[in-house]
Amino acid sequence: MTANAKILGTGGYLPAEIRTNDDISKTVDTSDAWIYERTGIKSRRIAAPEESAASMAEIAAKQAIANAAINASDIDLIIVTTGTPDCVYPSTACIVQERLGIKNCVAFDVQAACSGALFSLSIADQYIKTGAAKNVLLIGSELCSRIVDWTDRGTCILFGDGAGALLLGASEEPGVLSTHIHSDGAYCDLLYCPNPQVEARNDKNGLGFINMRGNEVFKMAVTTLERIVDETLEANNLSKADIHWLVPHQANIRIIAATAKKLKMSLDQVIVTLEEQGNTSSASVLLALHQGISDGRIQRGQNILLEAFGAGFTWGSALIKY
Ligand code: COA
């Protein structure tokens, strides 16, 4: 019998430093009112110098393991998704594996920018369905503050740091109902972050910062996410009314509101964290899922639609019965 990937537990970590819109307004020409109105963001968390993708991932992972009430040694696969890995290699997943003291499991990283959580979830689901793994730990951990140009008001207002974790286990009960992932490399120029050591593409100052044509990304995100909502509902033969919660990537409240409207959902049925977290890239969906589950809004048996859009472009969704 094919197993289902069931959510066993979630975890999250946010660094202590809070950087408000007013703080940013002191260094670039912007304002709290502009940022809040155009994005829905009020503040974001900034990691301390000694923190890294692996150190934040470790904390989120330990919380997910504790909430799942399993032994770390029962995890067969660790997937970390990050755009800010500690090292080019080894993978951040291997560093986390060592920090968690887990022997004899497989660990690897996945890179799909802000869609990384959905790509990782899709992979985890296949491993569990085929019986190749029983318990999969999935972590998104991002230090966006280290790859943001703090003099560029078009990007520095958007991003934040944090880590989210999800433990999936094989179950006979329904769990992940479907996953849908897509890529289109034709849009690499609209949103990219060069690797300064490789220098395969020109960066304005060679430091490896996020470059983005925000308005074009915005329009593509809205239309693409509307399409993937239809694709997800059709694949499951469900209607909009069957979805209890939308757990979206947290890029911009106007993008989130457009997807909710498409689903005929009020924002009360959407887990929104970006006001206080900003866009934490691949961590954002996992942090939002953790928030909705830990504060009791998302209940067992409910249907959750997860979605994300990111550089590449990449985009993905998942329908999960919690
Ligand atoms: N403060 C004040 N003004 C700003 C500003 C800021 N932080 N950033 C841009 N502006 C200005 C621009 O310079 C421009 O001025 P101009 O009309 O005099 O040229 C004006 O605001 C409009 O710029 P535009 O880029 O069209 O604004 P926008 O409404 O698209 O909002 C973003 C900008 C970045 C907030 C928005 O495009 C966005 O959120 N895009 C998607 C980003 C995203 O999701 N990225 C990650 C995908 S995973």
Residues whose N, C-alpha, C, O or C-beta is under 5 A from the ligand:
A	BS01	COA	D29 T30 S31 W34 R38 T39 C114 R153 G154 I157 G214 N215 V217 F218 A251 N252 F309 G310
